[in-house]
């Protein structure tokens, strides 16, 4: 197994923010959508960093993701709100039921509440279909890293994988 050094993560997060900012500017310029995607990416990178260090996701950053989601409404209209609410519900309720079942079966927590709230916020942002794609991509990334790059751990942070899947999905 490969154990990645802490300094590598510092450098990769810093480089990731710069690369992401340039890519957003190149793709959308200083448009409303570009600024919203930039803010979402920066929030997700901060969430991923904090979750990887503490296994906690701050509510304030999740609220920022929700507020960025609501910025779609002035541009896309009421349908953006309806699609977002449907997306948040369609992704969160089935995953919550699965998590509750796994918690009961395993007799321990299988997914944290912060990950569920982040998933709901991303569902609000992207809608139902894209949220399921995002979740599947995040699960595949997590499985790949767990199989090839990590030592055995009792708990793993899931927000970094959700963040990576979201950033991949934006492009």
C-alpha positions as CSV (number, residue, x, y, z in Angstrom):
1,X,0.0,0.0,0.0
2,X,1.1,3.6,-0.7
3,X,0.9,6.1,2.1
4,X,0.9,9.7,0.9
5,X,2.9,12.3,2.8
6,X,1.1,15.1,4.6
7,X,3.2,17.7,2.6
8,X,1.9,16.2,-0.6
9,X,-1.7,17.0,0.5
10,X,-0.8,20.6,1.3
11,X,0.8,21.1,-2.1
12,X,-2.0,19.3,-3.9
13,X,-4.8,21.3,-2.2
14,X,-3.0,24.6,-3.0
15,X,-2.3,23.5,-6.6
16,X,-5.9,22.3,-6.9
17,X,-7.3,25.6,-6.0
18,X,-5.1,27.4,-8.5
19,X,-5.8,24.9,-11.3
20,X,-9.6,24.9,-10.5
21,X,-9.7,28.7,-10.5
22,X,-8.0,28.9,-13.9
23,X,-10.2,26.2,-15.4
24,X,-13.4,27.9,-14.2
25,X,-12.2,31.3,-15.6
26,X,-11.2,29.6,-18.9
27,X,-14.6,27.8,-19.1
28,X,-17.0,30.4,-17.9
29,X,-15.1,33.7,-17.4
30,X,-16.5,36.1,-14.9
31,X,-20.1,35.1,-15.6
32,X,-22.7,34.4,-12.9
33,X,-22.3,30.6,-13.5
34,X,-18.5,30.8,-13.4
35,X,-18.5,32.7,-10.1
36,X,-21.0,30.2,-8.6
37,X,-19.0,27.2,-9.7
38,X,-15.8,28.8,-8.4
39,X,-17.4,29.4,-5.0
40,X,-18.8,25.9,-4.9
41,X,-15.4,24.4,-5.7
42,X,-13.6,26.5,-3.1
43,X,-16.2,25.5,-0.5
44,X,-15.9,21.8,-1.5
45,X,-12.1,21.9,-1.3
46,X,-12.3,23.4,2.2
47,X,-14.8,20.8,3.2
48,X,-12.6,18.0,1.8
49,X,-9.6,19.3,3.6
50,X,-11.3,19.7,7.0
51,X,-13.1,16.4,6.7
52,X,-9.8,14.6,5.8
53,X,-8.2,16.0,8.9
54,X,-11.0,15.8,11.5
55,X,-13.8,13.6,10.1
56,X,-16.1,16.6,10.6
57,X,-17.8,18.8,8.0
58,X,-18.6,22.4,9.3
59,X,-22.2,23.4,9.0
60,X,-21.2,26.9,8.0
61,X,-19.5,25.5,4.8
62,X,-22.5,23.3,4.0
63,X,-24.7,26.4,4.4
64,X,-22.5,28.2,1.9
65,X,-23.0,25.3,-0.6
66,X,-26.8,25.7,-0.1
67,X,-26.6,29.5,-0.6
68,X,-24.6,29.0,-3.8
69,X,-27.3,26.6,-4.9
70,X,-29.9,29.2,-4.4
71,X,-28.0,31.6,-6.6
72,X,-29.3,29.6,-9.6
73,X,-32.8,30.9,-9.0
74,X,-32.4,34.5,-10.3
75,X,-30.8,33.1,-13.5
76,X,-32.7,29.9,-14.1
77,X,-36.1,30.8,-12.5
78,X,-38.4,28.8,-10.2
79,X,-37.7,25.6,-12.1
80,X,-34.2,25.6,-10.6
81,X,-35.6,25.6,-7.1
82,X,-38.1,22.8,-7.9
83,X,-35.4,20.7,-9.6
84,X,-33.0,21.3,-6.7
85,X,-35.5,20.4,-4.0
86,X,-36.4,17.2,-5.9
87,X,-32.6,16.5,-6.3
88,X,-32.0,17.0,-2.6
89,X,-34.9,14.7,-1.6
90,X,-34.3,12.1,-4.3
91,X,-30.7,11.5,-3.3
92,X,-30.9,12.0,0.5
93,X,-33.9,9.9,1.4
94,X,-32.8,6.6,-0.2
95,X,-29.2,7.1,1.1
96,X,-30.5,7.9,4.6
97,X,-32.6,4.7,4.6
98,X,-29.6,2.7,3.4
99,X,-27.3,4.2,6.0
100,X,-29.9,3.6,8.8
101,X,-30.2,0.0,7.7
102,X,-26.4,-0.4,7.5
103,X,-26.0,1.2,11.0
104,X,-28.5,-1.3,12.4
105,X,-26.9,-4.3,10.6
106,X,-23.2,-3.4,11.4
107,X,-24.1,-1.9,14.9
108,X,-21.9,1.1,14.1
109,X,-22.1,4.3,12.1
110,X,-21.7,3.6,8.4
111,X,-21.9,7.3,7.2
112,X,-21.8,10.5,9.1
113,X,-24.5,13.0,9.2
114,X,-22.3,15.7,7.7
115,X,-21.8,13.5,4.6
116,X,-25.6,13.2,4.3
117,X,-26.1,16.9,4.7
118,X,-23.4,17.6,2.1
119,X,-25.1,15.1,-0.3
120,X,-28.4,17.0,0.2
121,X,-26.7,20.3,-0.5
122,X,-25.2,19.0,-3.7
123,X,-28.5,17.5,-4.7
124,X,-30.0,20.9,-4.3
125,X,-27.3,22.3,-6.5
126,X,-27.3,19.8,-9.3
127,X,-30.7,18.0,-9.3
128,X,-31.7,14.4,-9.0
129,X,-30.0,12.7,-12.0
130,X,-26.6,14.5,-11.7
131,X,-26.6,13.8,-7.9
132,X,-26.9,10.1,-8.4
133,X,-24.0,10.2,-10.9
134,X,-22.0,12.3,-8.4
135,X,-22.6,9.7,-5.7
136,X,-21.6,6.8,-7.9
137,X,-18.5,8.6,-9.0
138,X,-17.6,9.4,-5.4
139,X,-18.1,5.8,-4.3
140,X,-15.9,4.5,-7.2
141,X,-13.2,7.0,-6.3
142,X,-13.3,6.0,-2.6
143,X,-13.2,2.3,-3.5
144,X,-10.2,2.9,-5.7
145,X,-8.3,4.8,-3.1
146,X,-9.2,2.3,-0.4
147,X,-8.0,-0.6,-2.5
148,X,-4.8,0.9,-3.8
149,X,-3.6,3.8,-1.8
150,X,-4.6,3.6,1.8
151,X,-3.8,1.6,4.9
152,X,-6.7,0.0,6.7
153,X,-8.7,2.5,8.6
154,X,-11.7,2.2,10.8
155,X,-13.3,5.5,9.5
156,X,-12.7,7.2,6.2
157,X,-13.7,10.8,5.3
158,X,-16.2,10.7,2.4
159,X,-16.4,14.4,1.7
160,X,-13.1,14.5,-0.3
161,X,-14.5,11.9,-2.7
162,X,-17.8,13.9,-3.0
163,X,-15.8,17.0,-3.7
164,X,-13.6,15.4,-6.3
165,X,-16.7,13.8,-8.0
166,X,-18.4,17.2,-8.0
167,X,-15.4,19.0,-9.5
168,X,-15.1,16.3,-12.2
169,X,-18.8,16.6,-12.9
170,X,-18.6,20.3,-13.4
171,X,-16.2,19.9,-16.3
